[in-house]
Amino acid sequence: MATLRDIKRRIVGVKSTQKITKAMKMVAAARLRRAQDNIINARPYSRKIAEVLSHLLNVEKNINNPLIKEREINNVIIVVVTSDRGLCGSFNVNVIRQVEELIQKDYKELYDNGKIFLYCVGKKGYDYFSRKKYIITGTHQGIFSHLKFEFASGIVKELMHKFLNGKVDKVLLVYNEFRSIIQQKTVVEQFLPIKSFAKEDYDERIVPEFIYEPNKTEIINFLLPKHLNAQMWKVLLESYAAELGARMTAMDMATENAKELIRILQLNYNKVRQATITKEIIEIVTGANALKES
């Protein structure tokens, strides 16, 4: 049976942990506001590039850009976007599980032949997959604490280089998309080659026929890398906001669990203290009765 000192020491320890989880929740909440603002600011640029490309690719049929050309799939890179730190619930586990399921379900044969490569953005994904002996072709760690657009464009440059040189035939993105503070959705997207924009993305009746200079083909070739940069930047922002939302939720739950544990320990402390006092009273009464009899 635990002594009063042991129980009291444990209560003090849980209270210290509760202070830490509460502080981490507040820090995540403050950072989440800025992350949400960054997402809102990035969406118009990404949306407008997609809108212009959607219109151009559906009216200009003679496009021979290698970034949109489908080819036989012999080598695949999966970009795994996780966090650099833990304490964010199932945030990283969901992405890792999705990557493993994707490989086993759709690319088992390529994986067995050593044709599946992982590009890990975030320390947690790199640590896990390096232990599991997956082939890692690139990694970026520690970028989310000071996230910049240059990181996204640098990653895109590496992936485009591998794709255009024929070292890889397909690039997929696996990340957590931010929906709300309590909801993150694990997403699998094709990054390269760029999928054709659906004709439903725009309405021919309301989209005017622009005059493009120098010509549609050159503008498409110019905008496609810009579109990839915007897409990767959006993915990093979404993942970071989702991470903060997951950490905020996890720390809130940990704080509430600590509060409940403190209540249980305090109740146990009172019971042990009461039992100790009762035992001492019984011993005193027994001793007094023994003296009277003697």
C-alpha positions as CSV (number, residue, x, y, z in Angstrom):
1,M,0.0,0.0,0.0
2,A,1.4,3.4,-1.0
3,T,2.3,5.7,1.9
4,L,1.1,9.3,2.3
5,R,4.5,10.6,1.2
6,D,4.4,8.5,-2.0
7,I,0.9,9.7,-2.9
8,K,1.7,13.3,-2.2
9,R,4.9,13.1,-4.3
10,R,2.8,11.7,-7.1
11,I,0.2,14.5,-6.9
12,V,3.0,17.1,-7.1
13,G,4.4,15.3,-10.2
14,V,1.0,15.2,-11.9
15,K,0.4,18.8,-11.2
16,S,3.8,19.7,-12.7
17,T,2.9,17.7,-15.8
18,Q,-0.5,19.4,-16.0
19,K,1.2,22.9,-16.0
20,I,3.4,21.8,-18.9
21,T,0.5,20.3,-21.0
22,K,-1.6,23.5,-20.4
23,A,1.3,25.7,-21.5
24,M,1.9,23.6,-24.6
25,K,-1.8,23.9,-25.5
26,M,-1.7,27.7,-25.2
27,V,1.5,27.9,-27.3
28,A,-0.1,25.6,-30.0
29,A,-3.2,27.8,-30.0
30,A,-1.2,31.0,-30.5
31,R,0.8,29.4,-33.4
32,L,-2.3,27.9,-34.9
33,R,-3.9,31.4,-35.5
34,R,-0.8,32.5,-37.5
35,A,-0.8,29.2,-39.4
36,Q,-4.5,29.6,-40.3
37,D,-3.8,33.1,-41.5
38,N,-0.9,31.8,-43.7
39,I,-3.2,29.2,-45.3
40,I,-5.9,31.8,-46.0
41,N,-3.3,34.1,-47.6
42,A,-1.8,31.4,-49.8
43,R,-5.1,30.1,-51.1
44,P,-6.0,32.9,-53.6
45,Y,-2.6,32.7,-55.3
46,S,-2.8,28.9,-55.6
47,R,-6.4,29.0,-56.7
48,K,-5.8,31.6,-59.4
49,I,-2.9,29.7,-60.9
50,A,-5.0,26.6,-61.0
51,E,-7.9,28.5,-62.6
52,V,-5.6,30.0,-65.4
53,L,-4.0,26.6,-66.1
54,S,-7.4,24.9,-66.1
55,H,-8.6,27.2,-68.8
56,L,-5.4,27.0,-70.9
57,L,-5.0,23.3,-70.8
58,N,-8.6,22.7,-71.8
59,V,-8.4,25.1,-74.8
60,E,-4.9,24.4,-75.9
61,K,-4.6,20.7,-76.9
62,N,-1.1,20.6,-78.4
63,I,0.9,20.7,-75.2
64,N,4.1,18.6,-75.0
65,N,5.4,19.5,-71.6
66,P,7.0,16.6,-69.8
67,L,5.5,17.7,-66.4
68,I,2.0,16.6,-67.6
69,K,3.0,13.6,-69.7
70,E,2.0,10.3,-68.3
71,R,4.4,7.4,-68.7
72,E,5.0,3.8,-67.6
73,I,5.4,3.6,-63.9
74,N,8.7,2.0,-63.0
75,N,9.9,4.1,-60.1
76,V,7.8,6.0,-57.5
77,I,8.6,8.7,-54.9
78,I,6.3,9.1,-52.0
79,V,6.7,12.4,-50.2
80,V,5.8,11.8,-46.5
81,V,5.0,15.0,-44.6
82,T,5.1,14.5,-40.8
83,S,6.1,16.7,-37.9
84,D,9.5,17.3,-36.3
85,R,8.2,16.8,-32.8
86,G,5.8,14.5,-31.0
87,L,3.0,15.0,-28.5
88,C,0.4,15.6,-31.2
89,G,-1.8,12.5,-30.9
90,S,-2.2,10.3,-33.9
91,F,-1.0,13.0,-36.3
92,N,2.1,11.2,-37.4
93,V,0.8,7.7,-37.0
94,N,-2.0,8.4,-39.5
95,V,0.4,9.5,-42.2
96,I,2.8,6.6,-41.6
97,R,0.0,4.0,-41.6
98,Q,-1.4,5.6,-44.9
99,V,2.0,5.3,-46.6
100,E,2.4,1.7,-45.6
101,E,-1.1,0.8,-46.7
102,L,-0.5,2.6,-50.0
103,I,2.7,0.7,-50.7
104,Q,1.2,-2.7,-49.8
105,K,-2.0,-2.1,-51.7
106,D,-0.9,-0.4,-54.9
107,Y,2.9,-0.7,-55.2
108,K,3.8,-4.0,-53.6
109,E,5.6,-5.4,-56.6
110,L,7.6,-2.1,-57.1
111,Y,8.5,-2.1,-53.4
112,D,9.7,-5.7,-53.5
113,N,11.9,-4.7,-56.5
114,G,13.4,-1.7,-54.6
115,K,11.5,0.8,-56.9
116,I,9.7,2.7,-54.1
117,F,11.5,5.7,-52.7
118,L,10.5,7.9,-49.8
119,Y,11.1,11.6,-49.4
120,C,10.6,12.5,-45.8
121,V,9.6,16.0,-44.7
122,G,9.7,16.0,-40.9
123,K,11.8,14.1,-38.4
124,K,9.2,11.7,-37.2
125,G,8.6,10.1,-40.6
126,Y,12.3,9.9,-41.3
127,D,13.0,8.2,-37.9
128,Y,10.3,5.6,-38.5
129,F,11.0,4.7,-42.1
130,S,14.8,4.7,-41.7
131,R,14.4,2.1,-38.9
132,K,12.2,0.0,-41.1
133,K,14.9,0.0,-43.9
134,Y,12.8,1.8,-46.5
135,I,14.8,3.5,-49.3
136,I,14.9,7.2,-48.4
137,T,15.9,9.5,-51.3
138,G,15.8,12.8,-49.5
139,T,14.8,14.5,-46.3
140,H,14.1,17.9,-44.8
141,Q,13.9,18.3,-41.0
142,G,13.4,21.2,-38.7
143,I,11.7,23.4,-41.3
144,F,8.3,23.9,-39.6
145,S,9.6,26.0,-36.7
146,H,10.5,28.7,-39.3
147,L,8.5,27.7,-42.4
148,K,9.4,29.7,-45.6
149,F,8.3,29.5,-49.2
150,E,11.9,28.8,-50.1
151,F,11.7,25.4,-48.5
152,A,8.7,24.4,-50.7
153,S,10.4,25.6,-53.9
154,G,13.6,23.7,-52.9
155,I,11.7,20.5,-52.5
156,V,9.9,21.0,-55.8
157,K,13.2,21.7,-57.5
158,E,14.7,18.3,-56.3
159,L,11.6,16.4,-57.3
160,M,11.3,18.0,-60.7
161,H,15.0,17.2,-61.4
162,K,14.5,13.5,-60.6
163,F,11.3,13.4,-62.6
164,L,12.6,15.2,-65.7
165,N,15.8,13.1,-65.7
166,G,13.8,9.9,-65.8
167,K,14.9,8.7,-62.3
168,V,11.3,8.6,-61.2
169,D,8.0,8.3,-63.1
170,K,5.5,9.3,-60.5
171,V,5.5,11.5,-57.3
172,L,2.8,11.2,-54.6
173,L,2.2,13.4,-51.6
174,V,0.9,12.0,-48.3
175,Y,0.1,14.5,-45.6
176,N,-2.5,15.7,-43.1
177,E,-4.9,18.3,-44.4
178,F,-6.2,20.8,-41.9
179,R,-10.0,20.8,-41.6
180,S,-10.5,22.1,-38.0
181,I,-8.8,22.1,-34.7
182,I,-10.2,18.7,-33.9
183,Q,-10.2,17.2,-37.4
184,Q,-7.3,16.5,-39.7
185,K,-7.7,14.4,-42.9
186,T,-4.9,12.2,-44.3
187,V,-4.6,12.9,-48.0
188,V,-2.9,11.1,-50.9
189,E,-2.3,13.4,-53.9
190,Q,-0.5,12.9,-57.2
191,F,2.2,15.6,-57.6
192,L,4.0,14.5,-60.8
193,P,3.1,14.2,-63.5
194,I,0.5,17.0,-63.1
195,K,-2.9,15.6,-63.5
196,S,-5.1,17.2,-66.2
197,F,-7.5,19.8,-64.8
198,A,-11.1,18.7,-65.0
199,K,-13.2,20.7,-67.5
200,E,-15.7,21.2,-64.7
201,D,-13.2,23.4,-62.9
202,Y,-14.3,26.3,-65.0
203,D,-17.5,27.4,-66.9
204,E,-16.9,28.2,-70.6
205,R,-19.9,30.4,-70.5
206,I,-18.5,32.9,-68.0
207,V,-14.7,32.6,-68.8
208,P,-13.8,35.1,-71.4
209,E,-11.4,34.3,-74.3
210,F,-8.2,36.0,-73.2
211,I,-5.5,37.1,-75.6
212,Y,-2.3,35.5,-74.3
213,E,1.1,36.9,-75.0
214,P,3.5,35.6,-76.2
215,N,1.3,32.4,-76.7
216,K,-0.6,29.8,-74.7
217,T,2.1,27.2,-74.8
218,E,4.8,29.4,-73.4
219,I,2.6,30.6,-70.7
220,I,1.6,27.0,-69.7
221,N,5.3,26.0,-69.6
222,F,6.0,29.0,-67.4
223,L,3.0,28.5,-65.0
224,L,3.4,24.7,-64.4
225,P,6.5,25.0,-62.1
226,K,4.7,27.9,-60.4
227,H,1.7,25.7,-59.8
228,L,3.9,23.0,-58.3
229,N,5.6,25.5,-56.0
230,A,2.2,26.8,-54.9
231,Q,0.9,23.3,-54.4
232,M,3.9,22.2,-52.2
233,W,3.7,25.4,-50.2
234,K,0.0,24.8,-49.5
235,V,0.8,21.2,-48.4
236,L,3.4,22.4,-45.9
237,L,1.1,25.0,-44.5
238,E,-1.8,22.5,-44.3
239,S,0.4,20.0,-42.5
240,Y,1.8,22.5,-40.0
241,A,-1.7,23.8,-39.2
242,A,-3.0,20.3,-38.8
243,E,0.0,19.4,-36.5
244,L,-0.8,22.4,-34.3
245,G,-4.5,21.5,-34.2
246,A,-3.6,17.9,-33.2
247,R,-1.2,19.0,-30.6
248,M,-3.6,21.5,-29.1
249,T,-6.3,18.8,-28.9
250,A,-3.9,16.2,-27.4
251,M,-2.6,18.7,-24.8
252,D,-6.1,19.7,-23.9
253,M,-7.0,16.0,-23.3
254,A,-3.8,15.4,-21.4
255,T,-4.6,18.4,-19.1
256,E,-8.1,17.1,-18.5
257,N,-6.8,13.6,-17.8
258,A,-4.2,15.1,-15.3
259,K,-7.0,16.9,-13.6
260,E,-9.0,13.7,-13.2
261,L,-5.9,11.8,-12.0
262,I,-5.2,14.5,-9.4
263,R,-8.8,14.2,-8.1
264,I,-8.4,10.4,-7.8
265,L,-5.0,10.7,-6.1
266,Q,-6.3,13.3,-3.7
267,L,-9.3,11.1,-2.8
268,N,-6.9,8.1,-2.3
269,Y,-4.6,10.4,-0.2
270,N,-7.6,11.3,2.1
271,K,-8.6,7.7,2.5
272,V,-5.1,6.6,3.4
273,R,-4.8,9.6,5.8
274,Q,-8.1,8.8,7.4
275,A,-7.1,5.1,7.8
276,T,-3.8,6.1,9.4
277,I,-5.5,8.4,11.9
278,T,-8.1,5.8,12.7
279,K,-5.3,3.2,13.3
280,E,-3.4,5.6,15.6
281,I,-6.6,6.3,17.6
282,I,-7.2,2.6,18.0
283,E,-3.6,2.0,19.1
284,I,-4.0,4.9,21.7
285,V,-7.3,3.6,23.0
286,T,-5.9,0.0,23.2
287,G,-2.9,1.2,25.1
288,A,-5.0,3.2,27.5
289,N,-7.3,0.2,28.2
290,A,-4.2,-2.0,28.8
291,L,-2.9,0.5,31.4
292,K,-6.2,0.6,33.2
293,E,-6.3,-3.2,33.4
294,S,-2.8,-3.4,34.7
